[in-house]
């Protein structure tokens, strides 16, 4: 179970690195505008804010990687950062786009449940 939980946590970390890349570097490009459903004007005007969002997604990924690096001692770290992912996803779905619930919150919740289950079995 630990292996499955670690893989799920790693996938959530990779997802957040990808979100970082989209928000920090592709926001004001055709790919970024298509991904987030933005107009050229809005993406240009909000580019700095999006880069800030991307940085926060990078911190989530870094926290998850840190928790994995700590091995079995990192369960609390993984649980904290996965809970942060879920809260951010739910908030994003409530305030921005329902799609975020499935793209961010659901994978985070699945990984969180797997980590907790793995810890209960230890």
C-alpha positions in Angstrom: 0.0 0.0 0.0 2.9 2.4 0.7 4.1 2.0 -2.8 0.7 2.8 -4.3 0.4 5.8 -2.0 3.9 7.0 -2.9 3.1 6.7 -6.7 -0.2 8.6 -6.3 1.6 11.3 -4.3 4.3 11.5 -7.0 1.7 11.9 -9.7 0.0 14.7 -7.8 3.4 16.4 -7.4 4.1 16.0 -11.2 0.6 17.5 -11.9 1.5 20.5 -9.8 4.8 21.0 -11.6 2.9 20.9 -14.8 0.4 23.5 -13.5 3.4 25.6 -12.4 4.7 25.4 -16.0 1.4 26.3 -17.5 0.8 29.3 -15.2 4.3 30.7 -15.0 5.5 30.2 -18.5 2.5 29.4 -20.9 -0.2 31.6 -19.4 0.0 34.3 -22.1 0.5 31.9 -25.0 -2.1 30.2 -27.3 -1.6 26.9 -25.3 -2.1 28.7 -21.9 -5.1 30.6 -23.2 -6.7 27.5 -24.5 -6.0 25.5 -21.4 -7.5 28.1 -19.1 -10.1 29.5 -21.5 -8.7 33.0 -21.5 -8.9 35.9 -23.9 -5.6 37.4 -25.2 -6.4 40.6 -23.3 -7.1 38.9 -20.0 -4.1 36.6 -20.2 -1.8 39.6 -20.8 -3.3 41.6 -18.0 -3.2 38.7 -15.5 0.2 37.2 -16.4 1.9 38.4 -13.2 -0.9 37.0 -11.0 -0.8 33.7 -12.9 3.0 33.4 -12.3 2.3 33.9 -8.6 -0.3 31.1 -8.7 2.2 28.9 -10.5 4.8 29.5 -7.8 2.4 28.3 -5.2 1.7 25.2 -7.1 5.4 24.7 -7.2 5.5 24.9 -3.4 2.8 22.2 -3.2 4.9 20.0 -5.5 8.0 20.7 -3.5 6.2 19.8 -0.2 5.0 16.5 -1.7 8.5 15.6 -3.0 9.9 16.4 0.4 7.4 14.1 2.1 8.3 11.3 -0.3 12.0 11.9 0.2 11.5 11.5 4.0 10.1 8.0 3.4 8.0 6.6 6.2 8.9 9.6 8.4 7.3 11.9 5.8 3.7 10.7 6.2 2.6 13.8 8.1 4.3 16.1 5.5 2.5 14.2 2.6 -0.8 14.4 4.5 -0.4 18.1 5.1 0.5 19.0 1.5 -2.1 16.7 0.0 -4.8 18.3 2.2 -3.5 21.7 1.0 -4.0 20.4 -2.6 -7.5 19.3 -1.9 -8.5 22.6 -0.2 -6.9 24.6 -3.1 -8.8 22.5 -5.6 -12.1 22.8 -3.8 -11.7 26.6 -3.5 -10.7 26.9 -7.1 -13.7 24.9 -8.2 -16.0 27.1 -6.1 -14.5 30.4 -7.2 -13.1 29.8 -10.7 -14.0 26.6 -12.6 -15.7 23.3 -11.7 -13.1 21.6 -13.8 -10.5 22.2 -11.0 -12.5 19.9 -8.7 -11.6 17.0 -11.0 -8.2 18.0 -12.2 -6.7 19.0 -8.9 -8.9 18.2 -5.9 -9.9 14.6 -6.9 -6.4 13.4 -7.6 -5.2 15.0 -4.3 -8.1 13.4 -2.4 -7.3 10.0 -3.8 -3.6 10.3 -3.0 -4.5 11.6 0.5 -6.8 8.7 1.2 -4.1 6.2 0.0 -1.5 7.8 2.2 -3.8 7.7 5.2 -4.7 4.1 4.5 -1.0 3.1 4.1 -0.3 4.7 7.5 -3.2 2.9 9.2 -1.7 -0.4 7.9 1.8 0.4 9.2 
